[in-house]
Amino acid sequence: MHNHQNTAGSEYLSCCAKHFVDGNGKKWRPFQKEGTPPMWCRDRLVDVEHIRLDLEPDFSSKTLKGRSTLTVRPINEDTKFVELDACEMRISAVQVAGKPAEFAYDGQKLTIQFDKAPAADRALEIAVDYSTKPRRGAYFVGPDEHYPNKHREMWTQGQDEDSRFWFPCFDYPNEKASSEIIVKVPKGMTSLSNGKLLSKTVEGKHEIHHWRQEIPHVAYLVTLVVGDYVKVEQEWDGLEVSYLVPPGREEDGARSFDKTPRMVELFSKVTGVRYPYEKYSQITAVDFIFGGMENTTATTQTELTLHDARAHLDFSSEGLVAHELAHQWFGDYVTCRDWSHAWLNEGFATFMEIIWHEHEHGWAEAQYYAEGDMKAYLAEDRGSYRRPIVTNVYREPLDLFDRHLYQKGALVLHHLRFMVGDRLFWKAIKLYLERHGRQSVITQNLMDAFQDVTGKNLEWFFAQWVFGGGHPELKVSAKWNDATGQLEFSVTQQQKKDELTAIFRLPVKVKFVWEGGEETREFEITEASHRYFINRPKRPKIVLFDPGNTVLKTVELDYGEDLLIAQLKGAADDVMARVHAARELGKKGTAAAVEALAEVLKHDNFWGVQAECAEALAKIHNEAAHNALIAARGVKNPKARRAVASALGEWLGDKSANALIALLKKDESYYVEAEAARALGKTRSGLAFDAMVKALAKESHNDVIRSSVFSGFCELRDMRALDVMKEWLAYGRPWQARLSAIYNIGRLAHHSTEERAKLEVREMLEPLLEQDFRTVMNAIGGLEALGDTKSIAALERCAAGALDGRIKRRAQYAAAAIREGAGSPKEIKSLREDYDSLKKEYDDLKNRLLKLENPGKPGKAGKAPARKAAKKAARASKKKR
C-alpha cells in the first residue's frame, strides 16, 4: 500500500509534534491531540503457524460464509484461552483440536477457552465456523440500473487491520503464518489469491479453487479476488509474472503492467535477494479504496491505473507498479513489527520507485521524481503537521500512512544511499533482508545492518532523520572577492531548533566550476551557520551546492544573477541544479532573468526544468513573462505544456483566456486540456464559462477533463456553474466526474452571496456521507470547503460511525476547520475578495512603470527603482481600500 525492543530509539518513540510558536510567530500543528496515549506492540499468546480458509462468497446477498482454521502453538505453559480478531460476524461453532469449545464473542473479539492449558510449543488446530455481510475487509461490486456496465467482482483489502472483518484471525503485523484458501466461486469466474493455485474442480454450477502460500506472511496480506478476468502471462527467469484485467482491457493492461518482469529483475539484482515467492500477479479492482495493495504474490491495483494510448503520452502506471512490487521484499518478506515502524514498508517501496525511474528513464527523471516526493512531504510538513517518521502516538494505524511515512521515508533512504555510497548501501540492504527475511522488524534492525556493513555509528543519522522531525532549511551564499581571489561561501540552517527539529548534521558536497577547470569538495555541516573562504584560481562560473540534490532539504541560493543564469544554462547533467536556479531567478524578476527563463523554457532537454521555468515566469508576472509563456504553448513534452497552461492561469483577462481556450479545444494530451480548463477558470475571463461548459462533452482518461472543469469553475466563481455541477452530482453520472462535482460544488458555493444556494448544496452533500468510501471522502471535502457550521453535526456523526480511519480523521479535521473558519474576522474575508482586483491594479501599474524605464522595449523588466515604485503604489492603493 503503499524481534527485539528498539532500545536505541525507544526514547524517541513517544515523540509527537507539539504546538509551539517561534520568534516569527510561525506555528507547527500537532500530529495528534495533546494527551493522545502511545500505542504499543501487541502481545502474542500463541504462535500462529498456518491459516486455512474455506470460503463461499455470495454475490447476490453480498455475504461470505466459511471456516477459518488456525494452526497455533501456545507460547507459555499456562495458556488458558486465545483471543482472535473477528468483527461483525455470526459465529456458529468453534472447535479446538476437533472438539467443540466454549467461546465468548462481543462482535469484535472472539475469546476461545481451552478445557485445560495445552502444552507449550505443541501444535493444535482452532476452527471457527462463521458468516458475515462485511462492511470492511471484503467488498462486492457490480452493475446496477444506473451503472449497468460496472464490472462484477469481489475483492478483499486487509491493511491496516481489516482482515478481521472477513475471517477470524490474529490481525496484527507481528504475527506471520503460511496460508491457504479453498474458495467456491460461480462456474467460469476467475479467482486470485496468495501463492500457487493447487487445483480447480467443478461442483455443479460452481468451481472449487484451492490456493496455498507456503512462505509465512501477516494476516493483512491474505487476499482473495473473484470476478470475470482475462489473464495475461509473462515470465522472468522461470518465474510466472502475470496480470489480470477485465475482458476488453488487455491493451490497457499491457500499457500498465508490461514492464513488471524487468522490475522483478532489477529489484532482485540491486537488493541481492532474488524475488522470494513462487509467482507474482497483479489484478485490477473496481472502486478499490487504495491505489494498490501488495498482497503477497498477488497485488491488487486500482482499475484507475488502466489507460489508453492517448493517456499514455503523459500518464504512467510505473510508479504504482514498482511500489507494490517492491513491497514483496519490503513489507511482505520483511514486515514492520508494529505500525510505528511502518516506514520500513512504505518508505522503502516509495524509494524503490526512484530506483526504477533511474534505471529505466535515467538520472534526470529520477532526480525530478524524488523532487516530487519532496514537494509532497513539504506540503504536509508546512500545511498540516510535523512529526517524526517513527512515532507510536496515533489513534488509528492509518493516521501514520501519510507523506512523512512514504515520501520523507523514501528521501531519507535516498540521502543515506549517497552518504554511504552505492556499494555499501546495497550490501547493507542485502544483509538486512537476509538477516530478517520472513520476520518482523523495527528500525533498529535496519540501523544495525548499516552499522555492521559500513563500520560507522549511524545513531545520529537515525536520531535526526527518523526519530526526529523536520528538515534542514538552508540558505547558501556565494560571493567572489576580486581583491583576495577568494570565494566567500556560507551555509546557514534557518530552521528553528526545538524539541522536535534539530540543527542537522549534513555531509554535503559542493562543486566549483571555473573557466578551464572544476573541483568538488565535501563539507560537514554541523552548526547553525558555517562560513568559508575558499581560494580559487579564477572566479567561479558555477557553484553547485549538493550536486544531484541527494540531501533532504530546502535551499535558498543567495547568488548573484550571473551565477544563477550560468547554473540554469550550464548545469547540463544536473536537473535539480537547474531547477533551483530557475526558482531563484523567479524571485529576481529582472529582464535578464525573464530572458534566461524564456530561453530555457523553450529549449531545455528535460521537461521538469521547462515546467519550473514556466512556474518562475508566472511568479515574475510581468508582460514579458506573459508573452514568453504564450509563445511556449507549443513545447514538445506534454508535461511541460501542462506547466505552461497552469502558469498562464496566473494572469486575469482575455489574453491568457484565449491562449488557454486554444489548448482546451485541442491538444494531443488529455492532461494538457485538463490543466487548460483549470487555468482558464483562474483568468476570470468572460470567455471562460461557455468554453468550459462545452468541454464537459469531452471524454478523457478517468474523466480528468471534466474534473478539471469543475475545479476551474471554483476559480472562475461564476455561480451559473452551480446548476451545472448539481446535474453531475446525480448517481449514474460518470463516476470520476461525479466525485469531482461532489467536492467542487462545495468550494464554489462557499463564494455564493445567496444563502439559499449554500443551503441547497449542504442538503445535497450531507446524505452522501453515508455512501461508499470515495463518495464520502469527496463529500467531506465539499462540506469543509462550503464552511457552513450547520454541517458540523453531520460531519461528527460521520466520524463517529466510520470504520475507515481515513474517513474518521478527515471528518474530524473538516469539522474542526469549519469551527476555526467560523471565527475568522469579516475583514479577512473582505481582504480575500479584494485580492484579485488589487493584483490586477498592481500588475497594470508595474507594467506601465517598467515601460517608462525601458522605452522601446515593451514588457521588459526594469530596474530596481521601478519595481520599488510599483510596490509602493500598490501598498498605497491597498491602504485606500
Helices and strands as residue ranges (DSSP letters): H 10-13, E 20-21, E 27-28, E 46-58, E 63-74, E 81-85, E 90-96, E 99-100, E 103-105, E 109-113, E 124-132, E 138-141, E 153-156, G 163-165, E 176-186, E 190-193, E 196-203, E 206-218, G 219-221, E 224-227, E 230-236, E 239-245, H 250-257, H 260-271, E 279-285, E 292-293, E 298-302, G 303-305, G 311-313, H 318-326, E 334-336, G 339-341, H 343-361, H 363-383, G 397-400, I 404-408, H 409-420, H 422-436, E 439-441, H 443-454, H 459-465, E 473-481, E 486-493, E 506-514, E 517-525, E 529-535, E 542-545, E 554-558, H 561-570, H 575-588, H 591-603, H 607-620, H 623-631, H 638-648, H 654-665, H 670-682, H 688-695, G 701-703, H 704-716, H 720-728, H 735-749, H 755-765, G 766-770, H 773-786, G 789-791, H 792-801, H 805-822, H 826-853, H 864-880
